[in-house]
Amino acid sequence: MHYNPIGVIHSPFKDPQGTPIQPLGAHGVSGTIDLQSEYKAGLKDLEGFSHLILIYHFHQISDGYSLEVKPFLDDTPRGVFATRAPRRPNPIGISVVRLDKIEGTILHISNIDILDGTPLLDIKPYVPDFDSAKDVRIGWLANKSHQAARKKSDERFTG
C-alpha cells in the first residue's frame, strides 16, 4: 500500500501541545487546505456541502505505536482501537470540519483541530443520513465525551 497526499492542511496550531483534541473544541478556529492543482477537478460540486470529513496522516507523532494508550480524556490505559489517540498502527486521523468557501484549490475551513502542515489524504462530504448512526453506545467515553470541548493535547503522544 502506498498513499500520496493530495494537499496540505494549514491551521494556527504549530505544536501538538495545546491543540484541541476534537473539532468540538476548535469551534470557530479557521484554517485552509492547499489542494494540489492536479486534484482541482475533484472539487466540482463540493461547495454545496457545509461539512467535510478530512482523512489525514499524523505527521508529528513519534515513531511506533502502542496497542494500549492513555487517551486525552482518561488516565486509564485503553485499547488504541477504543480511542481516537494518534499513536496508531497506521497514523491516520479523521476530522469533520465546516467548509466555508473554495477559492481555486484553496479550501477555507473552520472548526479545525489539526496541526499546521498536516498531509491530507482524502476529502469526503459529510452527509448526516450516511454518517450519523442511531442507537449509539460510546463505551468508556459515556461520562467523559462532554469534556472534549475544553481538553487540549499534551505531550503524551509526541515524546
ABEGO torsion letter per residue (X at the ends): XBBBBAEBBBBABABABGBBABAAAABGBBBBBBBBAAAAAAABGAAABABBBBBBBBAABBBEBBABBBBAABABBBBAAABABABBABBBBBBBBBBABBBEABBBBBGBABBBGBBBABBBBBBAAAABBBGBBAEAAAAAAAAAAABBBBAAAAX
